[in-house]
Amino acid sequence: MSVIGPEWNSHGREMSGGRFPLQVEQAVLNPVSRLVPGVTTVTVHARYYALHGLTAHYAAENELSRAESQSLVRRCEVIMGAASLVDEHEASHLYGRPHGFAAMQDVLNGADLDVEGVSTPGAYSTVAWGFRGTYLGAERVMRIVAAGNTWKPAKRYDHRAVNSALQPVLELAAQPTISAAQLRQIAPQVSIYQCSKSQDGRWLAQLLCSSETPQDSRRRTTLQLVGRILQTHSVSSLSTSLVQAVAFGDFIEVDPIASANEVSAMWRGVLLRNFSVGAWRRLWAWLVDQVYDGIAVSDVALEDVFAEQLPPSSIDSMLNALPDHVDADGRPLPTEIMVRPSSGIDIFRELQVLACGALRSQQLQGITGTVFNRANGDGLDPQWMHERLRHSGSQSLQDFGRTLVRDMLAKSRRVALSKAEVRDDGTLWIPSRLHERGDVLVASSREGSGDVGTRLVQLARIAAACGIFDNSGPTWRLTDAGRELLA
């Protein structure tokens, strides 16, 4: 007997986690992508921009096939990465290791570089194009490489500048093995830590500081803001100093350069909003942890364990006890930093951070207020939180906390279902780490709780690698070349 018709799918439901389960992050990510085009949180080394342009130029000039182009990119990345490892340059601890360094660490012990073996897909990278994909979107925005399926350079690629610095990489790419002596010989020229001293670094610096397009102008203005902070502040911790100078106080209002355009005000809105976004991410990660650890495995149990972390006082008492969030002139004070002094997750402190954001939603004006109050489309934004707090003044924090858990669970389920899809193999993909099995909650893994990256640190480090800034000393500074480019 044969059976014709539907059959059970062997895969069923796939429960791999998705990104942004509460969808609060776009309120920061969207304006950041406009303010820092051409740089992302993962484009950490400036010289890969140049190297990819070089390989695209060679592939187009020699009409390489897709497979040949992929091999060329991988081999060149391996050679430049290995040369960077053996480069005993003082900047190596500032910028981190090259991509895929774990697969080529033998060169640190004087071994020859097995280009053929290390560049094989699955060795230094699991991806056919190596780490090209990490930079591809940024390189297209910067018009270094062209859009489309053909690997070729775009109009802003400067072959003379790049080739003068990285030609040794291309020359050695065809060799199956490179001796330790050859690596040491080319390292001072092609290392990722030597970019600022070469023609390709100067070309990239000019590109970063360009004002040719509106995108370029926003990136340039952001660099001017960062450069001005380096000139007027003693900056050892870049991320901390940038937030302190831009988000709080009067610097962006009284400084002649920082106050000259709306970009500074936009950044204030982004950085202040990021505190609220971070609070939601921490609260959600904490909830998922309770399920993953088996502490609470139902909606009601989650509400209870969340409420236990809060004092029995009222919403009004929490609001009245908050430090001032503005000074006498209405400028933001670092209240969020004061109520969240450490990186650990404390439910009450995160609720206080959200309350600060709710209060700011009614106080911030102009472009800062517009950026800060960007709606999430489905709750959990500062104005939504303000309304919740306004109508819950006499309610206990514990009861309010239970309601907040219900709100987060409902939002996460709406988000997951909106992204769910049936794949070609019949698998139903639901992008969530938290799943229901009847009345029982199951967590497939833990959730990330880190703050959303604003790309400011990545932009500054790439600018430093190109010679615009200098971070080799105890404090960051704007270089003479950077001052000239940003004037």
C-alpha positions, 0 to 999 in steps of 0.5 A, a space after each residue: 500500500 502506498 500513501 499519497 499526500 501530506 506527510 509529517 515534516 521531520 524538522 518541525 519548529 526551529 527555535 533558534 534565537 532572533 535579534 532584537 526581541 523587543 524591537 527597541 533598538 531601532 530607535 538608536 540604530 536608525 539615526 546612528 546609521 545616518 550619522 556614521 555612514 560607512 562605519 559599523 560596529 564590526 568594521 574595526 580595522 581601517 586597512 581592510 577597506 583598502 585591501 578589499 578595494 585592491 582585490 576588487 580592482 585586480 579581479 576586475 582588471 583580470 576578469 576573475 571568476 567568482 570563485 577566483 575572486 573569493 580565493 584572492 580575497 581570502 588569501 590576501 586577508 590571510 597574508 595581511 593578517 599574518 603580517 600584522 601578527 608578526 608586526 611588533 608595533 605599539 598600536 597592536 594592543 590599541 586596535 586588537 588582532 586581525 580577523 581570523 588571527 587564531 588560525 594563523 598564530 603559528 607565525 608568532 613562533 617563527 613558522 612559515 605561513 601556510 597560505 593555501 591551508 589557512 585561507 581554505 574556507 573553514 580555517 580562518 573563516 567559515 565564509 567563502 568570501 572571508 571577512 569581506 561581508 563584514 565590511 561590504 556594506 560600509 565599503 559600498 556606502 563609501 563607494 570603495 567597491 561597487 554594488 552588484 554581483 561583480 567584484 570590482 572597485 567603485 569610483 572612490 577607490 584610489 588604486 595608486 594610493 592603495 597599490 603603493 602600500 599593499 602591492 606586496 600582499 597581492 604579489 605574494 597571494 599566488 604562493 602556497 607558502 610564505 616564509 617567516 622571513 618574507 612575512 617579517 620583511 613585508 610586515 612594516 609596510 602591510 600591517 593593519 597597524 601601519 595604515 596611518 603612515 602610508 598613502 592608503 591611510 591618507 586616502 582613507 582619511 580624506 575619504 572619511 573627512 569628505 563632504 561630497 554628499 549629505 552622507 559624507 557631511 554627517 560623518 565629517 561633522 561627527 568626526 569634527 565633534 569627536 575631534 573637538 572633544 579631544 581638543 577640549 577634554 582630557 580623554 582616556 576612555 573614549 566611550 565614557 568621555 564622548 557620552 559625558 560631553 555630548 549627552 550631558 551639560 552645556 558643551 554642545 550648546 556653548 562650544 563654537 564648533 559643537 554648536 554650529 550644526 544640528 548633528 551634536 543635538 542629534 547625537 545627544 538624543 541618540 545617546 540619551 535614548 540609548 540608556 532607555 534602550 539598554 534598560 529594556 535589553 537588560 530587563 528582558 535578558 534577566 527574564 530570559 535568564 530566569 527561564 533558562 535557569 529554571 527559576 521561573 517557567 511560566 508567565 505568572 512565575 516570571 511576574 512574581 520573581 520580577 516583582 520580588 526584586 522591587 521595593 513595596 513602595 509606590 511609583 510616585 515615591 520612586 519618581 520623587 526619590 530620583 536625582 534631578 535629571 536637568 540643571 537649573 538651565 534645563 540641561 541634562 544631568 547624568 542621572 542615568 549614570 548615577 542610578 546605574 553605577 555598575 554594569 550588573 543587572 539590578 531590576 529596580 535601577 533599570 526601572 529608574 533608568 526607564 523613569 529618567 527616560 520617561 521624564 526626559 521625553 517631556 523635557 527635551 526640545 528641538 532636534 534632540 527631542 525629536 530623535 530621543 522620542 522616536 516611537 518604537 511603533 508598538 510601545 516601550 518607548 519613553 513617551 509610552 513609559 511616561 504615560 504608564 507612569 503617569 497613570 500609575 502613581 499610587 500603584 505599588 512598584 511590585 504590581 507595576 513590575 508585574 504589568 511590565 513583565 506582561 507588556 514585555 512578554 506580549 511585545 516579544 511574542 508579537 515581534 517573533 510572530 511578525 518575523 516567523 517564516 516557513 522555510 523551504 525545508 518545511 521548518 517553521 522558524 520563530 525567531 525567539 529564545 523564549 518559547 511556550 510549550 503549553 503553559 510552560 516557558 522554555 528558553 533555548 539560550 540566554 539573551 544579550 544584555 549589552 548596550 546598542 553600539 553607537 559606532 562612535 568608538 569604531 569611527 574614532 579608532 578607524 580615524 586614528 588608524 588613518 592618522 586623523 586622531 592619535 591614541 598612542 599616548 595616555 590620552 587621545 588627541 587630534 593630529 595636525 593632519 586631522 586638524 587640517 582635514 576637518 578644518 
